[in-house]
Amino acid sequence: MIQKLLPLATILFIFALGATLYLKSFTYEDRFRFSKNVTRKKLTKAKEWYQKEFTNLEAEALLKQTGIKISISLFQVVRYSILLLWLSYATYIRFHDGLNVNIHIVLWLITLLATKPSAQILKFKSLFYLFCEQLSTRNKTRSDIEIDRCFSQLKNIAISMSQSALSSDYIIREVTKYTKVTKPHFQRLLGFWCDCRYKEGQEYFTQAIGTDSAKALAGLFGKLEYITPDNFISQIELYQSQVGEQRKTAVKKGLEAQGNLVFLIALLSGFIILINFFVVVVGIDAWGTLQKVSF
């Protein structure tokens, strides 16, 4: 009975909510009439809801970190369109075909919460945030790989131009040719460089990619006009050495964590086997002894 009433109750609740919001636009003083003040307040609340849902700066920042070229407004339009079409379809097949739509309602509610563009839901990290965080980590890893290649390419360029002065804008153009994921950031950086806004370009590049490698590369670009090719090569080699040590440390920590996990699993398995042996042996002996006892 409850399964049959659940979709009808959900649809009725949505209809009642819409009717209540509409009726609150009216007021009764000497007679029932339309109230401009009440309507203005409702429009203000609707505007605030729109700004909160479709111009959420926090959600916009999360989407930008993932590398997905979509605004939060477009995301919300697509999200609400799909949800409304889905709810309309569930309503149609319920009243027209008489089919059970419980699974549709449950999945609709789960999708509504799972796709909510916010960092937290009920003080827990939202699925939207976890999804964006996963994509952001993957994007940063790919960016770091490209930047490491850029360091190697920079070193080759510096060696080939060891007898001439280094031109930063030329080197940025050359490095950009070997990028794919970070190419838009390099092109934007080059724009800052051509406008002689070096400090702003370094800050943009560092914040846009958000990794230590990007910060180090931006710092090197800022020194190109002031150091000799030999010193530039030395700084690249120093950075590559530091990165190599950091990666070795990360690999050691990963292997250590894997070893601890394997040891814990083995320890728990041995403990479970020991308990099982104890229960079986003691239980069988105790059962045999109890059978010999007469009351």
C-alpha positions in Angstrom: 0.0 0.0 0.0 2.8 2.4 0.9 4.6 1.6 -2.3 1.5 2.7 -4.3 1.0 5.9 -2.3 4.6 7.1 -2.3 4.8 8.4 -5.9 1.3 10.0 -5.6 2.2 11.6 -2.3 5.4 13.0 -3.8 3.6 14.5 -6.8 0.9 15.9 -4.6 3.5 17.5 -2.3 5.1 19.3 -5.2 1.7 20.5 -6.5 0.7 21.7 -3.0 4.0 23.5 -2.6 3.5 25.4 -5.9 -0.1 26.2 -5.0 1.0 27.5 -1.6 3.7 29.8 -3.1 1.1 31.1 -5.5 -1.5 31.8 -2.9 0.9 33.6 -0.7 1.1 36.3 -3.4 -2.3 37.3 -2.3 -3.5 39.0 0.9 -6.8 39.5 2.7 -7.5 42.8 4.3 -11.0 44.0 3.6 -11.2 41.6 0.7 -9.2 38.9 -1.1 -6.9 40.7 -3.5 -3.5 40.6 -5.1 -0.7 42.2 -3.0 2.2 43.9 -4.6 4.3 43.9 -1.4 3.9 40.2 -1.0 4.6 39.6 -4.6 7.7 41.8 -4.4 9.0 39.8 -1.4 8.4 36.5 -3.2 10.2 37.8 -6.3 13.1 38.9 -4.1 13.3 35.4 -2.5 13.1 33.9 -6.0 16.0 36.2 -7.1 18.0 35.2 -4.1 17.4 31.5 -4.8 18.4 32.0 -8.4 21.6 33.8 -7.4 22.4 31.0 -4.9 21.7 28.2 -7.3 22.9 29.6 -10.7 25.7 32.0 -9.6 27.4 30.0 -6.9 31.0 31.1 -6.8 32.1 28.2 -4.7 30.7 25.7 -7.1 32.0 27.7 -10.0 35.5 27.4 -8.5 35.2 23.7 -8.0 34.2 23.2 -11.7 37.1 25.3 -12.9 39.6 23.2 -10.9 38.4 20.1 -12.8 39.3 21.6 -16.2 35.7 21.2 -17.4 34.8 24.1 -19.6 31.2 24.7 -18.3 29.8 27.4 -16.1 27.7 26.7 -13.0 24.7 28.4 -14.7 24.8 26.0 -17.6 25.3 23.1 -15.3 22.2 24.0 -13.3 20.1 24.6 -16.4 21.0 21.1 -17.7 20.5 19.6 -14.2 17.1 21.1 -13.5 15.9 20.4 -17.1 16.8 16.7 -16.7 15.1 16.5 -13.3 11.9 18.2 -14.5 11.7 16.0 -17.6 12.3 12.9 -15.5 9.6 13.9 -13.0 7.2 14.7 -15.9 7.9 11.3 -17.4 7.3 9.5 -14.1 4.0 11.4 -13.7 2.9 10.5 -17.2 3.6 6.8 -17.0 1.9 6.7 -13.5 -1.4 8.2 -14.5 -1.5 7.2 -18.2 -0.2 3.7 -18.1 -0.7 2.9 -14.4 2.9 1.7 -13.9 4.7 1.6 -10.6 7.2 4.5 -10.5 8.7 4.0 -7.0 12.1 3.3 -8.4 11.9 6.5 -10.5 11.0 8.6 -7.4 13.8 7.1 -5.3 16.4 7.5 -8.1 15.1 11.1 -8.8 15.6 12.0 -5.1 19.1 10.4 -5.0 20.0 12.3 -8.3 18.7 15.6 -6.9 21.0 15.3 -3.8 24.0 13.7 -5.6 24.2 16.5 -8.3 23.6 19.4 -5.9 26.6 21.8 -6.6 27.8 22.4 -3.1 30.8 21.4 -1.0 28.7 19.9 1.9 25.3 18.3 2.5 24.3 18.0 6.1 28.0 18.6 7.2 29.2 15.8 5.0 31.2 16.2 1.8 28.8 16.1 -1.1 29.1 13.7 -4.0 29.5 16.7 -6.3 32.5 17.9 -4.3 34.1 14.4 -4.2 33.6 14.1 -8.0 35.2 17.5 -8.6 38.0 16.8 -6.2 38.8 13.5 -8.0 38.8 15.2 -11.4 40.9 18.1 -10.0 43.5 15.7 -8.6 43.7 13.9 -11.9 44.0 17.2 -13.8 46.8 18.4 -11.5 48.7 15.1 -12.0 48.5 15.5 -15.8 49.5 19.1 -15.5 52.5 18.2 -13.4 53.6 15.6 -15.9 53.5 18.2 -18.7 55.4 20.8 -16.6 58.1 18.3 -15.8 58.5 17.8 -19.5 58.6 21.6 -19.9 61.6 21.7 -17.5 63.4 19.2 -19.6 62.6 21.2 -22.7 63.7 24.4 -21.0 67.0 22.8 -20.2 67.5 21.8 -23.8 66.7 25.3 -25.0 69.0 26.9 -22.5 71.8 24.7 -23.5 71.3 25.4 -27.2 71.1 29.2 -26.5 74.0 29.2 -24.0 75.9 31.8 -26.2 73.0 34.2 -26.5 70.7 36.1 -24.2 67.5 34.3 -23.2 64.2 35.9 -24.3 61.4 34.9 -21.9 58.5 35.4 -24.4 60.3 33.3 -27.0 61.0 30.5 -24.6 57.4 30.5 -23.4 56.2 30.2 -27.0 58.6 27.3 -27.6 57.6 25.5 -24.4 53.9 25.9 -25.2 54.3 23.8 -28.4 54.9 20.8 -26.2 51.9 21.1 -24.0 48.3 20.0 -24.3 46.5 20.0 -21.0 48.2 23.2 -19.8 48.4 24.9 -23.2 45.6 27.5 -22.4 47.4 28.5 -19.2 50.7 28.9 -21.1 48.9 31.0 -23.8 47.3 33.2 -21.1 50.7 33.5 -19.4 52.3 34.6 -22.7 49.6 37.3 -23.0 50.6 38.7 -19.6 54.2 38.6 -20.7 53.6 40.5 -23.9 51.8 43.2 -21.8 54.8 43.3 -19.5 52.6 42.2 -16.5 55.1 39.6 -15.3 54.0 39.5 -11.7 50.3 39.1 -12.6 51.3 36.4 -15.1 53.2 34.4 -12.5 50.3 34.7 -10.0 47.8 33.6 -12.6 49.8 30.6 -13.7 50.4 29.5 -10.2 46.8 29.8 -9.1 45.3 28.4 -12.3 47.2 25.1 -12.1 47.6 25.1 -8.4 50.7 22.9 -8.0 54.3 23.4 -6.7 55.7 22.6 -10.1 53.7 25.4 -11.7 54.9 27.8 -9.0 58.5 26.8 -9.6 58.1 27.2 -13.4 56.5 30.6 -13.1 59.4 31.7 -10.8 61.9 30.5 -13.4 60.1 32.4 -16.2 60.4 35.6 -14.0 64.2 35.2 -13.8 64.9 34.6 -17.5 65.7 38.2 -18.2 68.1 38.5 -15.3 70.3 35.4 -15.1 72.8 33.8 -17.4 72.0 30.5 -19.2 74.5 28.6 -17.0 72.7 29.7 -13.8 69.3 29.0 -15.4 70.4 25.4 -16.2 71.7 25.0 -12.7 68.4 26.0 -11.2 66.5 23.6 -13.5 68.8 20.8 -12.4 68.4 21.7 -8.7 64.6 21.6 -9.1 64.7 18.3 -11.0 66.9 16.9 -8.2 64.4 18.1 -5.5 61.4 16.6 -7.5 63.2 13.3 -7.8 63.8 13.1 -4.1 60.2 14.0 -3.3 59.0 11.3 -5.7 61.3 8.7 -4.1 59.9 9.7 -0.7 56.3 9.5 -1.9 57.0 6.0 -3.4 58.6 4.8 -0.1 55.6 6.1 1.8 53.2 4.3 -0.6 55.1 1.0 -0.3 55.2 1.4 3.4 51.4 2.0 3.6 50.8 -1.1 1.3 53.1 -3.2 3.5 51.2 -2.1 6.6 47.9 -2.9 5.0 49.1 -6.4 3.9 50.4 -7.0 7.5 47.1 -5.9 9.0 45.1 -8.2 6.7 47.4 -11.1 7.6 47.2 -10.3 11.3 43.4 -10.2 11.2 43.2 -13.4 9.2 45.4 -15.2 11.7 43.3 -13.8 14.5 40.1 -15.0 12.9 41.6 -18.5 12.3 42.7 -18.7 15.9 39.2 -17.7 17.2 37.6 -20.2 14.8 40.0 -23.0 16.0 39.3 -22.1 19.6 35.5 -22.1 19.2 35.5 -25.3 17.3 37.8 -27.3 19.6 36.5 -25.9 22.9 32.9 -26.1 21.6 33.2 -29.8 20.6 34.9 -30.8 23.8 32.4 -28.9 25.9 29.5 -30.4 24.0 30.8 -33.9 24.5 31.3 -33.2 28.2 27.7 -31.8 28.6 26.3 -34.9 26.9 27.9 -37.1 29.6 26.4 -35.0 32.4 23.0 -36.1 33.6 20.7 -33.8 35.5 
